Amino acid sequence: MAQSPRDAASALPEVSVDPFGALMGTVFESIANVQRLQLDALLAWQASFAAVAQEFADEWACRFGGGVPIDG
């Protein structure tokens, strides 16, 4: 006995592909990577600024403080 087209279609496995969800996942991942890069750049900038501030403090201590700075 032959199957009707409706029976044949219902026998196919259901594959749920969510292209919008995949797109949003990719967009979210890209945004998260950009924010991580921005945070890394900010932290690197702050570390270099802290090193410059420490160098100025050391130079001040050597010149006006009367000695070698004590690293803490």
Biopython code that builds the backbone (N, CA, C, O; Angstrom):
import numpy as np
from Bio.PDB.StructureBuilder import StructureBuilder

atoms = [
    (1, "MET", "N", (0.847, -1.170, 0.000)),
    (1, "MET", "CA", (0.000, 0.000, 0.000)),
    (1, "MET", "C", (0.889, 1.228, 0.000)),
    (1, "MET", "O", (1.854, 1.305, 0.760)),
    (2, "ALA", "N", (0.570, 2.169, -0.836)),
    (2, "ALA", "CA", (1.387, 3.376, -0.985)),
    (2, "ALA", "C", (1.001, 4.393, 0.076)),
    (2, "ALA", "O", (-0.155, 4.506, 0.484)),
    (3, "GLN", "N", (2.025, 5.133, 0.507)),
    (3, "GLN", "CA", (1.759, 6.188, 1.488)),
    (3, "GLN", "C", (1.303, 7.442, 0.779)),
    (3, "GLN", "O", (1.742, 7.740, -0.332)),
    (4, "SER", "N", (0.428, 8.164, 1.423)),
    (4, "SER", "CA", (0.003, 9.441, 0.863)),
    (4, "SER", "C", (1.113, 10.465, 1.113)),
    (4, "SER", "O", (1.937, 10.265, 2.006)),
    (5, "PRO", "N", (1.151, 11.554, 0.346)),
    (5, "PRO", "CA", (2.180, 12.579, 0.568)),
    (5, "PRO", "C", (2.165, 13.143, 1.978)),
    (5, "PRO", "O", (3.211, 13.505, 2.516)),
    (6, "ARG", "N", (0.979, 13.221, 2.581)),
    (6, "ARG", "CA", (0.889, 13.754, 3.944)),
    (6, "ARG", "C", (1.554, 12.810, 4.936)),
    (6, "ARG", "O", (2.230, 13.264, 5.860)),
    (7, "ASP", "N", (1.372, 11.506, 4.759)),
    (7, "ASP", "CA", (2.005, 10.536, 5.649)),
    (7, "ASP", "C", (3.522, 10.538, 5.457)),
    (7, "ASP", "O", (4.278, 10.412, 6.420)),
    (8, "ALA", "N", (3.954, 10.680, 4.212)),
    (8, "ALA", "CA", (5.391, 10.698, 3.934)),
    (8, "ALA", "C", (6.037, 11.942, 4.544)),
    (8, "ALA", "O", (7.152, 11.858, 5.058)),
    (9, "ALA", "N", (5.370, 13.079, 4.500)),
    (9, "ALA", "CA", (5.908, 14.314, 5.065)),
    (9, "ALA", "C", (5.969, 14.235, 6.585)),
    (9, "ALA", "O", (6.903, 14.747, 7.203)),
    (10, "SER", "N", (4.977, 13.596, 7.181)),
    (10, "SER", "CA", (4.976, 13.515, 8.640)),
    (10, "SER", "C", (6.001, 12.504, 9.135)),
    (10, "SER", "O", (6.359, 12.523, 10.313)),
    (11, "ALA", "N", (6.478, 11.625, 8.265)),
    (11, "ALA", "CA", (7.475, 10.636, 8.664)),
    (11, "ALA", "C", (8.882, 11.221, 8.673)),
    (11, "ALA", "O", (9.792, 10.616, 9.241)),
    (12, "LEU", "N", (9.080, 12.382, 8.057)),
    (12, "LEU", "CA", (10.400, 13.000, 8.037)),
    (12, "LEU", "C", (10.776, 13.471, 9.442)),
    (12, "LEU", "O", (9.918, 13.943, 10.188)),
    (13, "PRO", "N", (12.038, 13.345, 9.800)),
    (13, "PRO", "CA", (12.439, 13.830, 11.125)),
    (13, "PRO", "C", (12.343, 15.348, 11.184)),
    (13, "PRO", "O", (12.644, 16.057, 10.223)),
    (14, "GLU", "N", (11.920, 15.809, 12.325)),
    (14, "GLU", "CA", (11.796, 17.252, 12.492)),
    (14, "GLU", "C", (13.156, 17.821, 12.870)),
    (14, "GLU", "O", (13.737, 17.442, 13.887)),
    (15, "VAL", "N", (13.653, 18.723, 12.053)),
    (15, "VAL", "CA", (14.909, 19.396, 12.317)),
    (15, "VAL", "C", (14.578, 20.862, 12.548)),
    (15, "VAL", "O", (14.084, 21.551, 11.655)),
    (16, "SER", "N", (14.850, 21.314, 13.728)),
    (16, "SER", "CA", (14.549, 22.696, 14.063)),
    (16, "SER", "C", (15.808, 23.530, 13.871)),
    (16, "SER", "O", (16.725, 23.479, 14.691)),
    (17, "VAL", "N", (15.847, 24.285, 12.802)),
    (17, "VAL", "CA", (16.963, 25.172, 12.539)),
    (17, "VAL", "C", (16.472, 26.588, 12.796)),
    (17, "VAL", "O", (15.489, 27.042, 12.209)),
    (18, "ASP", "N", (17.165, 27.259, 13.667)),
    (18, "ASP", "CA", (16.771, 28.620, 14.030)),
    (18, "ASP", "C", (17.821, 29.591, 13.499)),
    (18, "ASP", "O", (18.777, 29.911, 14.205)),
    (19, "PRO", "N", (17.657, 30.062, 12.270)),
    (19, "PRO", "CA", (18.680, 30.950, 11.718)),
    (19, "PRO", "C", (18.781, 32.276, 12.477)),
    (19, "PRO", "O", (19.871, 32.835, 12.601)),
    (20, "PHE", "N", (17.659, 32.780, 12.983)),
    (20, "PHE", "CA", (17.699, 34.026, 13.738)),
    (20, "PHE", "C", (18.478, 33.845, 15.037)),
    (20, "PHE", "O", (19.249, 34.720, 15.432)),
    (21, "GLY", "N", (18.278, 32.716, 15.695)),
    (21, "GLY", "CA", (19.013, 32.443, 16.932)),
    (21, "GLY", "C", (20.502, 32.304, 16.673)),
    (21, "GLY", "O", (21.320, 32.780, 17.461)),
    (22, "ALA", "N", (20.855, 31.654, 15.572)),
    (22, "ALA", "CA", (22.269, 31.524, 15.220)),
    (22, "ALA", "C", (22.867, 32.888, 14.909)),
    (22, "ALA", "O", (23.996, 33.181, 15.305)),
    (23, "LEU", "N", (22.114, 33.718, 14.202)),
    (23, "LEU", "CA", (22.588, 35.063, 13.883)),
    (23, "LEU", "C", (22.781, 35.877, 15.155)),
    (23, "LEU", "O", (23.795, 36.559, 15.306)),
    (24, "MET", "N", (21.829, 35.812, 16.062)),
    (24, "MET", "CA", (21.939, 36.583, 17.301)),
    (24, "MET", "C", (23.093, 36.075, 18.160)),
    (24, "MET", "O", (23.763, 36.863, 18.827)),
    (25, "GLY", "N", (23.328, 34.763, 18.149)),
    (25, "GLY", "CA", (24.464, 34.223, 18.877)),
    (25, "GLY", "C", (25.779, 34.740, 18.318)),
    (25, "GLY", "O", (26.694, 35.069, 19.072)),
    (26, "THR", "N", (25.873, 34.811, 16.993)),
    (26, "THR", "CA", (27.082, 35.317, 16.355)),
    (26, "THR", "C", (27.266, 36.802, 16.648)),
    (26, "THR", "O", (28.377, 37.247, 16.934)),
    (27, "VAL", "N", (26.185, 37.563, 16.577)),
    (27, "VAL", "CA", (26.259, 38.996, 16.865)),
    (27, "VAL", "C", (26.657, 39.222, 18.323)),
    (27, "VAL", "O", (27.504, 40.066, 18.617)),
    (28, "PHE", "N", (26.049, 38.474, 19.224)),
    (28, "PHE", "CA", (26.377, 38.628, 20.647)),
    (28, "PHE", "C", (27.839, 38.278, 20.896)),
    (28, "PHE", "O", (28.522, 38.972, 21.649)),
    (29, "GLU", "N", (28.324, 37.207, 20.271)),
    (29, "GLU", "CA", (29.719, 36.811, 20.444)),
    (29, "GLU", "C", (30.666, 37.893, 19.924)),
    (29, "GLU", "O", (31.696, 38.169, 20.538)),
    (30, "SER", "N", (30.316, 38.499, 18.799)),
    (30, "SER", "CA", (31.147, 39.567, 18.239)),
    (30, "SER", "C", (31.169, 40.782, 19.159)),
    (30, "SER", "O", (32.226, 41.371, 19.386)),
    (31, "ILE", "N", (30.022, 41.152, 19.682)),
    (31, "ILE", "CA", (29.943, 42.298, 20.592)),
    (31, "ILE", "C", (30.744, 42.018, 21.861)),
    (31, "ILE", "O", (31.444, 42.898, 22.362)),
    (32, "ALA", "N", (30.643, 40.797, 22.381)),
    (32, "ALA", "CA", (31.397, 40.444, 23.584)),
    (32, "ALA", "C", (32.901, 40.499, 23.322)),
    (32, "ALA", "O", (33.661, 40.946, 24.181)),
    (33, "ASN", "N", (33.336, 40.049, 22.147)),
    (33, "ASN", "CA", (34.765, 40.114, 21.816)),
    (33, "ASN", "C", (35.241, 41.552, 21.692)),
    (33, "ASN", "O", (36.346, 41.874, 22.129)),
    (34, "VAL", "N", (34.427, 42.423, 21.101)),
    (34, "VAL", "CA", (34.798, 43.833, 20.971)),
    (34, "VAL", "C", (34.911, 44.473, 22.352)),
    (34, "VAL", "O", (35.849, 45.226, 22.612)),
    (35, "GLN", "N", (33.969, 44.179, 23.231)),
    (35, "GLN", "CA", (34.037, 44.744, 24.577)),
    (35, "GLN", "C", (35.242, 44.225, 25.349)),
    (35, "GLN", "O", (35.843, 44.966, 26.126)),
    (36, "ARG", "N", (35.605, 42.946, 25.142)),
    (36, "ARG", "CA", (36.776, 42.397, 25.798)),
    (36, "ARG", "C", (38.037, 43.100, 25.299)),
    (36, "ARG", "O", (38.934, 43.403, 26.085)),
    (37, "LEU", "N", (38.104, 43.357, 23.996)),
    (37, "LEU", "CA", (39.257, 44.074, 23.450)),
    (37, "LEU", "C", (39.334, 45.499, 23.995)),
    (37, "LEU", "O", (40.420, 45.996, 24.291)),
    (38, "GLN", "N", (38.173, 46.157, 24.126)),
    (38, "GLN", "CA", (38.154, 47.506, 24.683)),
    (38, "GLN", "C", (38.610, 47.498, 26.141)),
    (38, "GLN", "O", (39.350, 48.387, 26.563)),
    (39, "LEU", "N", (38.179, 46.510, 26.904)),
    (39, "LEU", "CA", (38.590, 46.416, 28.306)),
    (39, "LEU", "C", (40.084, 46.139, 28.410)),
    (39, "LEU", "O", (40.764, 46.715, 29.259)),
    (40, "ASP", "N", (40.600, 45.259, 27.549)),
    (40, "ASP", "CA", (42.041, 44.994, 27.546)),
    (40, "ASP", "C", (42.830, 46.262, 27.231)),
    (40, "ASP", "O", (43.854, 46.527, 27.861)),
    (41, "ALA", "N", (42.364, 47.042, 26.267)),
    (41, "ALA", "CA", (43.041, 48.293, 25.919)),
    (41, "ALA", "C", (42.992, 49.277, 27.083)),
    (41, "ALA", "O", (43.987, 49.942, 27.370)),
    (42, "LEU", "N", (41.861, 49.377, 27.749)),
    (42, "LEU", "CA", (41.732, 50.273, 28.897)),
    (42, "LEU", "C", (42.671, 49.859, 30.024)),
    (42, "LEU", "O", (43.337, 50.703, 30.622)),
    (43, "LEU", "N", (42.725, 48.573, 30.309)),
    (43, "LEU", "CA", (43.597, 48.105, 31.384)),
    (43, "LEU", "C", (45.070, 48.314, 31.038)),
    (43, "LEU", "O", (45.869, 48.649, 31.913)),
    (44, "ALA", "N", (45.431, 48.120, 29.779)),
    (44, "ALA", "CA", (46.820, 48.364, 29.362)),
    (44, "ALA", "C", (47.155, 49.845, 29.489)),
    (44, "ALA", "O", (48.251, 50.200, 29.923)),
    (45, "TRP", "N", (46.216, 50.710, 29.113)),
    (45, "TRP", "CA", (46.437, 52.146, 29.233)),
    (45, "TRP", "C", (46.595, 52.539, 30.694)),
    (45, "TRP", "O", (47.477, 53.328, 31.033)),
    (46, "GLN", "N", (45.753, 51.997, 31.555)),
    (46, "GLN", "CA", (45.854, 52.323, 32.973)),
    (46, "GLN", "C", (47.152, 51.813, 33.571)),
    (46, "GLN", "O", (47.735, 52.481, 34.426)),
    (47, "ALA", "N", (47.621, 50.648, 33.145)),
    (47, "ALA", "CA", (48.880, 50.114, 33.658)),
    (47, "ALA", "C", (50.048, 51.000, 33.232)),
    (47, "ALA", "O", (50.958, 51.257, 34.021)),
    (48, "SER", "N", (50.021, 51.467, 31.983)),
    (48, "SER", "CA", (51.103, 52.347, 31.546)),
    (48, "SER", "C", (51.034, 53.687, 32.266)),
    (48, "SER", "O", (52.071, 54.260, 32.597)),
    (49, "PHE", "N", (49.837, 54.193, 32.513)),
    (49, "PHE", "CA", (49.690, 55.447, 33.253)),
    (49, "PHE", "C", (50.197, 55.287, 34.683)),
    (49, "PHE", "O", (50.830, 56.196, 35.219)),
    (50, "ALA", "N", (49.925, 54.141, 35.305)),
    (50, "ALA", "CA", (50.411, 53.893, 36.665)),
    (50, "ALA", "C", (51.933, 53.811, 36.689)),
    (50, "ALA", "O", (52.562, 54.276, 37.640)),
    (51, "ALA", "N", (52.534, 53.222, 35.649)),
    (51, "ALA", "CA", (53.990, 53.145, 35.587)),
    (51, "ALA", "C", (54.611, 54.533, 35.445)),
    (51, "ALA", "O", (55.639, 54.817, 36.059)),
    (52, "VAL", "N", (53.998, 55.396, 34.643)),
    (52, "VAL", "CA", (54.494, 56.767, 34.478)),
    (52, "VAL", "C", (54.360, 57.533, 35.799)),
    (52, "VAL", "O", (55.274, 58.256, 36.195)),
    (53, "ALA", "N", (53.235, 57.375, 36.471)),
    (53, "ALA", "CA", (53.038, 58.060, 37.751)),
    (53, "ALA", "C", (54.065, 57.576, 38.785)),
    (53, "ALA", "O", (54.585, 58.373, 39.565)),
    (54, "GLN", "N", (54.350, 56.288, 38.787)),
    (54, "GLN", "CA", (55.352, 55.751, 39.716)),
    (54, "GLN", "C", (56.736, 56.303, 39.393)),
    (54, "GLN", "O", (57.503, 56.624, 40.301)),
    (55, "GLU", "N", (57.054, 56.414, 38.119)),
    (55, "GLU", "CA", (58.361, 56.958, 37.716)),
    (55, "GLU", "C", (58.498, 58.415, 38.153)),
    (55, "GLU", "O", (59.553, 58.818, 38.643)),
    (56, "PHE", "N", (57.431, 59.212, 37.977)),
    (56, "PHE", "CA", (57.475, 60.599, 38.437)),
    (56, "PHE", "C", (57.653, 60.683, 39.948)),
    (56, "PHE", "O", (58.397, 61.530, 40.441)),
    (57, "ALA", "N", (56.974, 59.809, 40.680)),
    (57, "ALA", "CA", (57.111, 59.805, 42.132)),
    (57, "ALA", "C", (58.529, 59.423, 42.542)),
    (57, "ALA", "O", (59.088, 60.000, 43.475)),
    (58, "ASP", "N", (59.112, 58.444, 41.840)),
    (58, "ASP", "CA", (60.490, 58.045, 42.144)),
    (58, "ASP", "C", (61.473, 59.176, 41.848)),
    (58, "ASP", "O", (62.388, 59.430, 42.632)),
    (59, "GLU", "N", (61.283, 59.848, 40.723)),
    (59, "GLU", "CA", (62.163, 60.969, 40.391)),
    (59, "GLU", "C", (62.030, 62.091, 41.411)),
    (59, "GLU", "O", (63.027, 62.706, 41.791)),
    (60, "TRP", "N", (60.823, 62.359, 41.850)),
    (60, "TRP", "CA", (60.606, 63.397, 42.858)),
    (60, "TRP", "C", (61.315, 63.024, 44.164)),
    (60, "TRP", "O", (61.954, 63.858, 44.806)),
    (61, "ALA", "N", (61.183, 61.733, 44.541)),
    (61, "ALA", "CA", (61.817, 61.294, 45.784)),
    (61, "ALA", "C", (63.338, 61.386, 45.689)),
    (61, "ALA", "O", (64.004, 61.748, 46.658)),
    (62, "CYS", "N", (63.881, 61.058, 44.523)),
    (62, "CYS", "CA", (65.340, 61.142, 44.351)),
    (62, "CYS", "C", (65.818, 62.587, 44.370)),
    (62, "CYS", "O", (66.877, 62.891, 44.920)),
    (63, "ARG", "N", (65.047, 63.464, 43.776)),
    (63, "ARG", "CA", (65.512, 64.855, 43.654)),
    (63, "ARG", "C", (65.217, 65.678, 44.905)),
    (63, "ARG", "O", (66.091, 66.380, 45.414)),
    (64, "PHE", "N", (63.979, 65.589, 45.400)),
    (64, "PHE", "CA", (63.576, 66.462, 46.513)),
    (64, "PHE", "C", (63.472, 65.735, 47.841)),
    (64, "PHE", "O", (63.474, 66.367, 48.898)),
    (65, "GLY", "N", (63.384, 64.433, 47.798)),
    (65, "GLY", "CA", (63.220, 63.674, 49.048)),
    (65, "GLY", "C", (64.527, 63.331, 49.706)),
    (65, "GLY", "O", (64.552, 62.906, 50.861)),
    (66, "GLY", "N", (65.597, 63.506, 48.999)),
    (66, "GLY", "CA", (66.891, 63.299, 49.616)),
    (66, "GLY", "C", (67.393, 61.865, 49.569)),
    (66, "GLY", "O", (68.265, 61.498, 50.357)),
    (67, "GLY", "N", (66.883, 61.067, 48.691)),
    (67, "GLY", "CA", (67.406, 59.703, 48.667)),
    (67, "GLY", "C", (66.749, 58.833, 47.617)),
    (67, "GLY", "O", (66.010, 59.292, 46.746)),
    (68, "VAL", "N", (67.046, 57.591, 47.742)),
    (68, "VAL", "CA", (66.516, 56.594, 46.817)),
    (68, "VAL", "C", (65.112, 56.217, 47.251)),
    (68, "VAL", "O", (64.883, 55.984, 48.438)),
    (69, "PRO", "N", (64.177, 56.153, 46.333)),
    (69, "PRO", "CA", (62.815, 55.802, 46.731)),
    (69, "PRO", "C", (62.713, 54.361, 47.218)),
    (69, "PRO", "O", (63.432, 53.478, 46.750)),
    (70, "ILE", "N", (61.830, 54.150, 48.140)),
    (70, "ILE", "CA", (61.589, 52.799, 48.673)),
    (70, "ILE", "C", (60.420, 52.228, 47.884)),
    (70, "ILE", "O", (59.313, 52.767, 47.905)),
    (71, "ASP", "N", (60.685, 51.131, 47.189)),
    (71, "ASP", "CA", (59.608, 50.487, 46.427)),
    (71, "ASP", "C", (58.705, 49.746, 47.395)),
    (71, "ASP", "O", (59.163, 49.028, 48.284)),
    (72, "GLY", "N", (57.403, 49.941, 47.196)),
    (72, "GLY", "CA", (56.478, 49.316, 48.130)),
    (72, "GLY", "C", (55.540, 48.371, 47.547)),
    (72, "GLY", "O", (54.720, 47.794, 48.262)),
]
sb = StructureBuilder()
sb.init_structure("model")
sb.init_model(0)
sb.init_chain("A")
sb.init_seg("    ")
for serial, (resi, resn, name, xyz) in enumerate(atoms, 1):
    if name == "N":
        sb.init_residue(resn, " ", resi, " ")
    sb.init_atom(name, np.array(xyz, "f"), 0.0, 1.0, " ", f" {name:<3s}", serial, name[0])
structure = sb.get_structure()
